[in-house]
Amino acid sequence: MELSKRALAVKPSLTLAITAKANKLKAEGKDLIAFTAGEPDFRTPDYIVEGAKEALRKGFTKYTPASGTPELKKAIAHKLFEDNGLEYQPSQIVVSNGAKQSLFNSLQVLVNPGDEVIVVEPYWLTYTELIVICGGVPVILHTREEEGFKLNPKKLESLISPKTKAVIINSPNNPTGVVYTKEEIEAIAAVLEKYEDVAIISDEIYEKLVYNGHKHYSIAAYSPSIKERTFVINGMSKAYAMTGWRIGYVACAQKFATAMGSLQSHQTSNPNSIAQYASVVGLTSGKEVMDEMVETFQNRRALMLDELKHAKSFHAFEGDGAFYVMLNISGFIGKEIYGKQINGAIDIAEVLLDRGGVVVIPCECFGTANYVRLSYALSEKDIVEGVRRIIKCLDGV
Ligand SMILES: Cc1ncc(COP(=O)(O)O)c(C=O)c1O
């Protein structure tokens, strides 16, 4: 029996092989520092956990409306108004099992086979896979470090064709940490305003994780016509340290929200009732707890970048958001180190694992072979020790 074409089209995760190898080595007792975390290392704040307990005590354990509880949709609408200046009716919000499902739902209601979706590289690896699952064609907009890894609106316009269905924008960005300024977002919006049939999927999941005075700005706030075709994606995972609870959401025009609600009703029925209840608590109180987490990330980022300044054979790209730093390892490509031919970041990641005692994510999975990604969602002690190991390993060849 053959696998479906859809299943065959999905690429296995490149990071899985290196993670599996790292886990095996760890189990054998090897001392490793992993810079791979794609989630905060903090526990979910107590006030949210208490909210979940209350949900259980109250018996809030049944199916909910497919697109989310009225209370949570109301809290999200309030958040979007307060934080982003965006006015949505609760009926325009669809709550899902993480922002990942919100992205998938958005693409499902937009993309027909053969439609093109523009993705900015380096990109979060899931975008291209979801587009392919929906029968769409990812069109990659390359950015370079010299451009600050930011998309150039002219380049964007040159990639728009009659087949373009959507553009995915992700700020703050995974894996670069790039945060677009309000002016930069406005320049992108000004181009897209001309293309009424092009939707904008704005992945704002790292919204709260911005440092050094940077501010997040949602493209949906640019104009009513841009808002009408923007899908604002956000969720509880990163800012509230709630990755395992699986609550994400999308806010968009009514007809798309209604379609996503129907789709979801057949796919997963509804997101977890207890997690939804706790998310209302998360969104409506406890701002100080989040501020503390953000401050911790800001300090770790500064520490990591300070340590990385000692490196001679590679350098760091300094983004201002999320919890990632990319290392430019292009100087090694085409060379042989520790007896290994280096053709890309996967090879560097293997050397760092075998010889350096650190685990990093090779950025081939984000569309570029010249970088590895480090997460700073780990303790200061491990950041210092891990970065020193990387420098010792790579500068020492
Ligand atoms: C850019 C980006 N968008 C979306 C997500 C998905 O978040 P969630 O856990 O809410 O599905 C992630 C998670 O790593 C991410 O990095």
The ligand as a Tripos MOL2 file, in Angstrom:
@<TRIPOS>MOLECULE
LIG
   16    16     1     0     0
SMALL
NO_CHARGES

@<TRIPOS>ATOM
      1 C1          7.6060   31.3140   14.1790 C.3       1 LIG1
      2 C2          6.7180   30.3700   14.9190 C.ar      1 LIG1
      3 N1          5.3980   30.3910   14.6750 N.ar      1 LIG1
      4 C3          4.5620   29.5550   15.2960 C.ar      1 LIG1
      5 C4          5.0180   28.6310   16.2110 C.ar      1 LIG1
      6 C5          4.0240   27.6790   16.8260 C.3       1 LIG1
      7 O1          3.6750   27.9560   18.1070 O.3       1 LIG1
      8 P1          2.6210   27.0550   18.8780 P.3       1 LIG1
      9 O2          3.3770   26.3680   19.9640 O.co2     1 LIG1
     10 O3          1.6150   28.0180   19.4290 O.co2     1 LIG1
     11 O4          2.0090   26.1090   17.9190 O.co2     1 LIG1
     12 C6          6.3900   28.5590   16.4980 C.ar      1 LIG1
     13 C7          6.9120   27.5610   17.4450 C.2       1 LIG1
     14 O5          8.0850   27.2760   17.5170 O.2       1 LIG1
     15 C8          7.2660   29.4590   15.8390 C.ar      1 LIG1
     16 O6          8.5810   29.4360   16.0720 O.3       1 LIG1
@<TRIPOS>BOND
     1     1     2 1
     2     2     3 ar
     3     2    15 ar
     4     3     4 ar
     5     4     5 ar
     6     5     6 1
     7     5    12 ar
     8     6     7 1
     9     7     8 1
    10     8     9 2
    11     8    10 1
    12     8    11 1
    13    12    13 1
    14    12    15 ar
    15    13    14 2
    16    15    16 1
@<TRIPOS>SUBSTRUCTURE
     1 LIG1         1 GROUP 0 **** ****
